[in-house]
Amino acid sequence: MQINKELIQKIAQNARINLTDKEIKEFIPQIKETLKTFSELDKINTDDTKPSFQPLEINNIFQEDTEEPSLPQDIALSNTKHKKNGFFRGPKAL
């Protein structure tokens, strides 16, 4: 795959970002280097490697549910002007 100005412009357009010509020139060698690295990774033999979705073993991270007193309503609402009838008032959702 040839990395050129047009390809970088297309990627930027898809990402909905505006790039200057200077930024495009800076990105070309960076993307070439990134693709070169991925190409080297593709050459690694992983036939005997077991698939892993988690690189480190996860131990049980659950904790017991404990009942704790909640924040009183008047204190919870004391620092906002967006409140109505004792509740936080948020934007309308359609």
N, CA, C and O of each residue as an XYZ file, in Angstrom:
376
protein
N       0.844     -1.175      0.000
C       0.000      0.000      0.000
C       0.892      1.241      0.000
O       1.829      1.354      0.790
N       0.584      2.144     -0.880
C       1.373      3.362     -0.978
C       0.770      4.433     -0.075
O      -0.409      4.768     -0.192
N       1.586      4.960      0.818
C       1.145      6.019      1.719
C       1.509      7.348      1.069
O       2.684      7.667      0.890
N       0.483      8.115      0.720
C       0.727      9.397      0.080
C      -0.255     10.434      0.617
O      -1.089     10.140      1.473
N      -0.137     11.638      0.101
C      -0.956     12.755      0.566
C      -2.446     12.452      0.419
O      -3.234     12.766      1.311
N      -2.830     11.849     -0.691
C      -4.244     11.567     -0.942
C      -4.806     10.584      0.083
O      -5.933     10.747      0.553
N      -4.018      9.564      0.428
C      -4.473      8.584      1.415
C      -4.649      9.247      2.782
O      -5.642      9.002      3.468
N      -3.694     10.080      3.174
C      -3.784     10.772      4.464
C      -5.004     11.691      4.475
O      -5.704     11.772      5.484
N      -5.263     12.379      3.374
C      -6.437     13.249      3.288
C      -7.723     12.438      3.421
O      -8.666     12.875      4.080
N      -7.765     11.266      2.803
C      -8.945     10.400      2.881
C      -9.161      9.918      4.322
O     -10.287      9.909      4.818
N      -8.077      9.520      4.982
C      -8.178      9.085      6.380
C      -8.675     10.236      7.250
O      -9.546     10.050      8.101
N      -8.118     11.422      7.033
C      -8.534     12.593      7.808
C     -10.003     12.922      7.554
O     -10.738     13.276      8.476
N     -10.419     12.803      6.310
C     -11.817     13.068      5.967
C     -12.732     12.062      6.670
O     -13.774     12.443      7.204
N     -12.350     10.787      6.673
C     -13.152      9.765      7.352
C     -13.219     10.015      8.853
O     -14.235      9.735      9.490
N     -12.126     10.547      9.421
C     -12.082     10.839     10.854
C     -12.689     12.205     11.168
O     -12.798     12.599     12.329
N     -13.075     12.908     10.127
C     -13.665     14.234     10.242
C     -12.733     15.223     10.958
O     -13.146     15.966     11.849
N     -11.469     15.202     10.536
C     -10.497     16.168     11.049
C      -9.862     16.905      9.875
O      -9.713     16.356      8.784
N      -9.503     18.126     10.118
C      -8.852     18.938      9.093
C      -7.353     18.932      9.348
O      -6.908     19.195     10.465
N      -6.585     18.637      8.329
C      -5.131     18.630      8.436
C      -4.540     19.638      7.466
O      -5.009     19.794      6.338
N      -3.509     20.314      7.926
C      -2.779     21.215      7.034
C      -1.817     20.377      6.191
O      -1.576     19.207      6.487
N      -1.274     20.987      5.143
C      -0.286     20.282      4.314
C       0.930     19.884      5.145
O       1.513     18.819      4.939
N       1.306     20.747      6.084
C       2.449     20.441      6.952
C       2.150     19.199      7.802
O       3.005     18.325      7.948
N       0.941     19.124      8.359
C       0.568     17.967      9.186
C       0.534     16.689      8.352
O       0.952     15.626      8.810
N       0.035     16.804      7.130
C      -0.012     15.637      6.242
C       1.403     15.132      5.971
O       1.652     13.927      6.011
N       2.327     16.050      5.696
C       3.719     15.651      5.443
C       4.337     14.982      6.674
O       5.155     14.072      6.544
N       3.943     15.438      7.873
C       4.451     14.826      9.105
C       3.864     13.431      9.315
O       4.543     12.545      9.834
N       2.613     13.232      8.914
C       1.946     11.948      9.131
C       2.449     10.849      8.203
O       2.463      9.681      8.592
N       2.855     11.190      7.008
C       3.261     10.167      6.030
C       4.350      9.250      6.590
O       4.158      8.035      6.569
N       5.487      9.761      7.091
C       6.499      8.832      7.624
C       6.037      8.112      8.890
O       6.446      6.979      9.142
N       5.193      8.758      9.684
C       4.699      8.116     10.904
C       3.829      6.909     10.567
O       3.959      5.850     11.181
N       2.953      7.073      9.599
C       2.073      5.966      9.216
C       2.878      4.862      8.539
O       2.604      3.680      8.745
N       3.868      5.237      7.734
C       4.734      4.226      7.113
C       5.424      3.394      8.190
O       5.493      2.170      8.078
N       5.929      4.044      9.222
C       6.619      3.335     10.309
C       5.645      2.435     11.073
O       5.999      1.317     11.447
N       4.441      2.909     11.301
C       3.435      2.097     11.993
C       3.094      0.859     11.183
O       3.025     -0.239     11.735
N       2.880      1.016      9.890
C       2.562     -0.127      9.032
C       3.734     -1.097      8.944
O       3.534     -2.309      8.863
N       4.957     -0.568      8.960
C       6.144     -1.429      8.949
C       6.180     -2.282     10.218
O       6.503     -3.469     10.163
N       5.853     -1.684     11.342
C       5.827     -2.420     12.611
C       4.776     -3.518     12.575
O       5.044     -4.642     12.999
N       3.589     -3.213     12.077
C       2.543     -4.232     11.977
C       2.952     -5.344     11.017
O       2.636     -6.511     11.245
N       3.648     -4.987      9.954
C       4.126     -5.991      9.010
C       5.104     -6.946      9.686
O       5.070     -8.151      9.437
N       5.968     -6.415     10.532
C       6.907     -7.259     11.276
C       6.164     -8.158     12.263
O       6.535     -9.317     12.448
N       5.130     -7.634     12.888
C       4.338     -8.443     13.819
C       3.621     -9.573     13.092
O       3.457    -10.663     13.640
N       3.194     -9.316     11.857
C       2.517    -10.351     11.066
C       3.425    -11.542     10.780
O       2.938    -12.651     10.560
N       4.730    -11.326     10.781
C       5.679    -12.398     10.473
C       5.913    -13.342     11.652
O       6.485    -14.418     11.475
N       5.481    -12.957     12.838
C       5.715    -13.780     14.029
C       4.830    -15.013     13.980
O       3.629    -14.916     13.729
N       5.428    -16.175     14.222
C       4.685    -17.435     14.233
C       3.948    -17.561     15.568
O       4.565    -17.632     16.630
N       2.638    -17.588     15.490
C       1.814    -17.702     16.698
C       1.001    -18.993     16.698
O       0.005    -19.099     17.414
N       1.419    -19.974     15.898
C       0.659    -21.225     15.794
C       0.512    -21.937     17.132
O      -0.539    -22.515     17.409
N       1.543    -21.904     17.960
C       1.497    -22.606     19.241
C       1.089    -21.695     20.402
O       1.243    -22.062     21.567
N       0.580    -20.531     20.087
C       0.194    -19.587     21.127
C      -1.298    -19.689     21.387
O      -2.114    -19.603     20.470
N      -1.634    -19.873     22.645
C      -3.033    -19.978     23.036
C      -3.662    -18.580     23.018
O      -3.066    -17.636     23.537
N      -4.850    -18.432     22.430
C      -5.510    -17.122     22.415
C      -5.745    -16.620     23.838
O      -6.064    -17.392     24.742
N      -5.584    -15.339     24.012
C      -5.781    -14.744     25.327
C      -6.458    -13.398     25.159
O      -6.022    -12.547     24.383
N      -7.525    -13.232     25.899
C      -8.216    -11.949     25.856
C      -7.750    -11.050     26.993
O      -8.027     -9.851     27.000
N      -7.049    -11.630     27.943
C      -6.548    -10.888     29.090
C      -5.085    -11.261     29.295
O      -4.797    -12.416     29.609
N      -4.156    -10.334     29.130
C      -2.741    -10.695     29.248
C      -2.327    -11.096     30.663
O      -1.381    -11.864     30.838
N      -3.017    -10.591     31.653
C      -2.724    -10.943     33.038
C      -3.928    -11.648     33.635
O      -5.072    -11.297     33.346
N      -3.669    -12.632     34.458
C      -4.761    -13.367     35.082
C      -5.501    -12.441     36.041
O      -4.890    -11.727     36.836
N      -6.815    -12.469     35.950
C      -7.632    -11.636     36.825
C      -8.111    -12.480     37.993
O      -8.681    -13.555     37.808
N      -7.875    -11.985     39.182
C      -8.403    -12.637     40.369
C      -9.767    -12.039     40.683
O     -10.142    -11.004     40.133
N     -10.491    -12.686     41.556
C     -11.812    -12.214     41.929
C     -11.707    -10.790     42.471
O     -11.053    -10.545     43.485
N     -12.354     -9.865     41.787
C     -12.300     -8.473     42.212
C     -13.612     -8.029     42.848
O     -13.804     -6.849     43.139
N     -14.500     -8.977     43.058
C     -15.783     -8.640     43.657
C     -15.613     -8.370     45.141
O     -14.694     -8.883     45.779
N     -16.496     -7.572     45.672
C     -16.501     -7.326     47.105
C     -17.929     -7.461     47.608
O     -18.887     -7.357     46.842
N     -18.049     -7.685     48.865
C     -19.370     -7.845     49.451
C     -20.143     -6.537     49.348
O     -19.585     -5.456     49.540
N     -21.428     -6.645     49.046
C     -22.286     -5.470     49.076
C     -22.566     -5.125     50.529
O     -22.988     -5.975     51.313
N     -22.330     -3.893     50.872
C     -22.618     -3.460     52.232
C     -23.527     -2.251     52.176
O     -23.398     -1.393     51.303
N     -24.429     -2.199     53.104
C     -25.353     -1.075     53.164
C     -24.668      0.068     53.883
O     -24.147     -0.093     54.987
N     -24.675      1.212     53.249
C     -24.071      2.394     53.844
C     -25.059      3.537     53.745
O     -25.869      3.581     52.818
N     -25.002      4.455     54.683
C     -25.944      5.578     54.625
C     -25.678      6.427     53.384
O     -24.530      6.657     53.002
N     -26.747      6.880     52.774
C     -26.592      7.699     51.571
C     -26.510      9.171     51.952
O     -26.812      9.562     53.079
N     -26.100      9.963     50.991
C     -25.988     11.398     51.181
C     -27.392     11.979     51.294
O     -28.249     11.664     50.468
N     -27.648     12.815     52.292
C     -28.986     13.418     52.398
C     -29.310     14.235     51.142
O     -28.434     14.862     50.546
N     -30.571     14.211     50.763
C     -30.999     14.848     49.517
C     -30.658     16.332     49.482
O     -30.202     16.833     48.454
N     -30.872     17.045     50.586
C     -30.609     18.484     50.587
C     -29.120     18.787     50.386
O     -28.775     19.781     49.747
N     -28.248     17.951     50.918
C     -26.809     18.151     50.719
C     -26.413     17.794     49.288
O     -25.604     18.490     48.675
N     -26.977     16.723     48.760
C     -26.657     16.308     47.391
C     -27.044     17.385     46.387
O     -26.348     17.580     45.390
N     -28.132     18.077     46.636
C     -28.622     19.092     45.703
C     -28.129     20.499     46.030
O     -28.456     21.446     45.315
N     -27.352     20.648     47.095
C     -26.976     21.984     47.564
C     -26.058     22.743     46.603
O     -26.058     23.973     46.620
N     -25.290     22.068     45.782
C     -24.326     22.751     44.911
C     -24.772     22.862     43.465
O     -23.954     23.140     42.589
N     -26.045     22.651     43.199
C     -26.511     22.755     41.816
C     -27.703     23.686     41.728
O     -28.515     23.778     42.648
N     -27.788     24.367     40.614
C     -28.990     25.158     40.353
C     -29.945     24.372     39.455
O     -31.062     24.815     39.186
N     -29.496     23.208     38.995
C     -30.299     22.366     38.103
C     -31.034     21.318     38.927
O     -30.648     20.149     38.944
N     -32.089     21.738     39.606
C     -32.870     20.812     40.415
C     -34.340     21.174     40.304
O     -34.703     22.322     40.045
N     -35.175     20.163     40.507
C     -36.615     20.379     40.436
C     -37.288     19.288     41.260
O     -37.012     18.103     41.074
N     -38.156     19.684     42.154
C     -38.929     18.761     42.987
C     -38.048     17.744     43.718
O     -38.420     16.578     43.853
N     -36.882     18.191     44.186
C     -36.017     17.308     44.959
C     -35.155     16.373     44.133
O     -34.570     15.437     44.679
N     -35.060     16.602     42.831
C     -34.246     15.751     41.959
C     -33.316     16.622     41.120
O     -33.583     17.805     40.910
N     -32.215     16.024     40.638
C     -31.370     16.721     39.680
C     -32.145     16.875     38.386
O     -32.846     15.956     37.964
N     -32.020     18.033     37.756
C     -32.712     18.284     36.493
C     -31.675     18.237     35.378
O     -30.687     18.971     35.404
N     -31.906     17.374     34.406
C     -30.987     17.235     33.284
C     -31.624     17.708     31.998
O     -32.779     18.135     31.990
N     -30.874     17.634     30.905
C     -31.434     18.042     29.614
C     -32.519     17.074     29.163
O     -32.520     15.897     29.525
N     -33.435     17.597     28.370
C     -34.512     16.753     27.845
C     -33.938     15.717     26.891
O     -33.039     16.005     26.101
N     -34.467     14.530     26.978
C     -34.071     13.454     26.067
C     -35.247     13.155     25.158
O     -36.382     13.010     25.613
N     -34.967     13.065     23.889
C     -36.055     12.796     22.940
C     -36.155     11.336     22.653
O     -37.013     10.917     21.876
